[in-house]
Amino acid sequence: MSMMTREPDVRHLAALQDVERKVLWLSTAIVDAANAPARRDPDGLKVGGHQASCASMTTIMTTLWFTTLSSEDRVSVKPHASPVLHAINYLLGELEAEQLGTLRAFKGLQSYPSRSKDPDTVDYSTGSVGIGATAPVWGAIARRYSADTAGAPRSRGRQYSLVGDAELDEGAVWEAVLDPTVSELGELVWIVDFNRQSLDRVVPNISATRLQAMFQAAGWQVLTLKYATFLAELFETPGGEHLQHRIDEMSNPEYQRLLRCSATELRERLPGAGPNADAIRALLDGLDDAEVVRVIRGLGGHDIPSLVDAFERIDDSRPTVIFAYTIKGNGLPTAGHPQNHSALLKPDQLAQVAAELGERIDDPWRRFDPDSEAEALCARVAGRLRRPPVPQPGTLSIPTDFDRTITGHASTQQALGRLLLDLTRRAPQAASRVVTVAPDVASSTNLGGWVNKAGVWSPSQKTDWFADDAETILHWDERPSGQHIELGIAEVNLVSLLGELGATWSRWGEPLLPIGTLYDPFVTRALEPWSFGVYGGGQSILVGTPSGVTLAAEGGAHQSIITPSVGIEQPGVVSFEPAFVQDFEWCMLDALSRLGRPDGSSSYFRLSSRALDQALAAVPADPAGRDRRRRQSVAGGYALRRTDAPAVTLVGMGAVVPEALAAADRLAELGVAADVVCITSADRMYRAVRARGGHGDGDPAIVEQVFPAERATPLVTVLDGHPHTLAFLAGIRGVRSVNLGVTEFGQTGTLQELYRLHGIGADAIVGAALDLVDPT
């Protein structure tokens, strides 16, 4: 773990305090500059920033960076403390002075820490409350996994999370803490900025004791820094025990109110009205005014020696959480004010802070004197934290086609497990980089065969007590070389881990091919953390299966509707919904080829458990024709059936393509010729349409191939999802259309009953086509 470099003597403590004051000033000035008149938004919109939130973290972050961190450590910084991170990086030589004035400016320093957009070192992108806090949990697993299986360097570094106490309200935090694997991760250290304020108010009933017990119950070491050294020593003097009891027992709102009091007011109000009030009053009478103010403000989270001592007491055999009591806005005129969350200092207040800290408003980015102890400390720390450049990731060879004929009845969900097994034979080097993740649904999403072959990853070898049980089909062989990671039933954990597994190419130059499976209706539950992982540079494949009302008897609770359009709209992701196994294989191989590389991207697959007759795919036997079909399938779709003089075009996607084909046959009997188009990726087809108009980077050629001008007819589109997903296709040739899909919660029943209920069966398609061909 981290190599401690404690700076214990008086001279070093003074230098640390100088750095602490400089970081407080710089972070405050960074936010002030973002809101300067010269930066005023022409539309009058607020630029914003969080000076008080930064101030509560200044001592913690200064102490962590300048006494404890090593180059192997990684830190997730709470979103609103990003100016503190930039201030520290500036002192360590990573930013130029002119960059400090660009917070929240176009292409400047980001509002919240961003791995992909900030110019200085950011270990984890944060901003979505709770998601950034847990990222180091998954980063720790990803680092261990990639070292065990992909050759990434083994690290002794810690994974730190700097967490706001209000973030502990987020369910994502406790989903992560409670996962059984997490209790084995001794490199985890969370530091809770326990300032007892949220955005709107002082939190009245937040209980450190209750929160500490929850972490302890999950197997964590819990350290508490409540009082600074000065105050702890005062409690040992006569009457001190009564003062401590008084402060310990007062409510959060009362305590916060006392932070706003002068020394005179504190002498009157702090003793309270209890039986020990006189003893407390006598104790305060022996202190000068400055010391009386320190009494109420003397918290451990603002005391460098206490923090250093806590960092040295970390037990690296289990996760650690440090509750550091702080004051929101510490060192600023707004300290402790219940509405200081996003309040900006007024000019006179900023001038007051500058005077108290020995800084100049007209030269806000002034560095330390080159000969000062503080500057020498910055130089030493910069050298200690310098990291070697990340090597460029190697190229993984992924086949584009397995060159086989798919026969019989099969579902795309079944095809997932088969593809992974085939990959081990056809491309073993690439297969060795595959890691699958599931929230206790590996077998029900058809990963059983893969799990049996690849094994389950565990930090240590574990005994499979059912290995000799002949009736056990799924073998749970847990070992460090396993390639499947099973989590508890928590989709947020799943996608958060996917994001970190998908970032190993940029962290250590070792790409992985992460694939996560979950039931499609729960994709929306997992979307925010997965999206945030993509934003942070994580590249992965998310498989939602089974999907749609095609689930039939599963009922409305498990029948997804909006996920097809969600896939289209998610940045950094390509979504697919293939109907046939052959299309799925081609699209999945394409998706795998785009993982783990600087220009790569993630993918989302919406798969079905409905077994289709694979002969309906009519894959060309001729090699050239087959390759053309493959390229079209990967690009977004293809013509499945052409007629001599079509009167209508039926466009299907996913599980309901057989209904479109059946409808075409019935229309032919009625004398209505119908082309049938199979869409494999509404996402890529939509990008192609935009590119055709000069927007975006899609492939317009596929539009001309699938919807040529000479075959423009009215369209009937159909999918097992919301109908607007394919509605844009009518705009390609400006034709009339009817868009069929699911717009209501589902029901239990048979497949055909539900298709009739929602109007996506052959009857509905035929009726819609006839309406378009003969409106009368």
BELTA-V846763 format. One line per field, one symbol per residue. phi: phi as a letter, one per 40 degrees, with the letter a starting at -180 (. if undefined). burial: # if it has 9 or more other ideal C-beta (glycine too) atoms within 8 Angstrom, else .. Layout:
phi = ???
burial = ???
This chain:
phi = .dccbcbccccccccccccdccccccccccccccbcdccccccgcccgibccccccbdcdccccccbbcbcccbbbcddccdccccccccccgcbcdccccbdgcdgcccdbdbccbccbcbcbcbicdgccccdcccccccccccccbbgcccbbccbbbcbccccccccdccdcdccdccccccccbbbccccgbbccacccbcbcccccccccccgccbbbbcbcddcccccccdgccccccccccccdcccccccccccccccccccgbccbdcccccccccbcccccccdcbcbccbbddccdcccccccccacbbbcbcbbcgdgbccdgccbcdbcbccdccccccdcccgbbccacbcccddcccccccdcccdccccbccccccccccbccacfbccbgbabcccccccccccccccacccccccbbbacgbcccbgcdccccccgbcadacbcccbcccccccccbccacccbbbbbccacccdcccddcccbccccbgbcbbcbbbacdccccccccccdcccdchcbabbbcacbgcdcfccgccbbcbccdcdcccccgbbbbaccbcccddccccccccccgadbcacabbbbbcccbcccccfcdccdccccccdccccciiaccabbcbccabcbbbgccddccccccccccccgbcbcbbbcbaccccccccccccgbgbcbcccccccbcdcbcadbbbaacicccdbccccccbgbcabbcibbbccbcicdcccccdcgbccdccccccccccbdc
burial = .#....#....#########################..#.......#########################.####################..#...#######..###.####..#.#.#.###########################.#....############.#.########.###.#############....##..#.#..##.###.#.######.##.###.##...##.######..#.#..#####.#.#..##.####...##.######..#.#..#############.###.##..#...###############.####..##.###...######..#.#....##..#...#######..##.##.......#..#.#..#....#...###############..#..##########.###.########.#####.....#.........##.####.####.##.###################################.##.########################.##..###########.#..#########################..#.########..#.#.##.#.....######.##########.#..###################.###...#####################.....###.######...#############.###.##.#..#.######...##.....######.###.###.######...
